[in-house]
Amino acid sequence: MKILMVLTSHEELGDTGKKTGFWLEEFAAPYYVFKDAGAQVTLASPKGGQPPLDPTSDQADAQTDDTRRFKQDDEAQAQLASTQKLSQVKAEDFDAVFFPGGHGPLWDLADDPDSRRLIEGFASADRPVAAVCHGPAVFRDAQGPDGQPLVAGRRVTGFANSEEEAAGLTDVVPFLVQDMLTEKGGRYEKGEDWSSFVLQDGKLITGQNPASSAEAAKRLLEVLQDG
């Protein structure tokens, strides 16, 4: 199994002067789900190299067994520091793609033509596409093989408006994931705030928040293993 994980390269949290990036748990939990299953994991980002880590996700109260494992994993840290450039990655080289969140993707991956090319390539080849938390922002411009928005008519989830409000960033982010998915015709659903909630519609898998990361990755593996 060859799985591509795509991370953000964006680190400015709007005009707040604060930093953002990818959310550590949303990378670490799926990474180890995939690695422990024997998958070959490739990391990519729009700019390549070291993607920015959201500092909030690196605080003590945000740590999990997976993030602590990552901190002790020199090989994983080296791989993260040298992500491939997204423009040089081809969908046909992989069996599935997974997009971790963090607020960064709202600013870069949502509009990135290479990200859209990859998503549409996986979708047209009927290969699994998964995203968690703010990761589903990447579906904003992506179309399915029928030319309609990829999420149109499909059960999807992502970071809820109520969770963004609790984070205090409703007026900072360029758009709200829940609203965007709904506007694109997605059948948005959510579980309880901050609890694991994952939806699968065909080979499109979405998770609501950081707590959903591992489950979304496991669901992706199940789809791959079922063929």
Helices and strands as residue ranges (DSSP letters): E 2-6, H 24-36, E 40-45, G 55-58, G 60-62, H 65-71, H 74-80, E 84-85, G 86-88, G 91-93, E 96-99, G 104-106, G 109-111, H 113-124, E 129-132, G 135-139, E 155-156, H 161-167, H 177-183, E 187-188, E 198-201, E 204-207, G 210-212, H 213-226
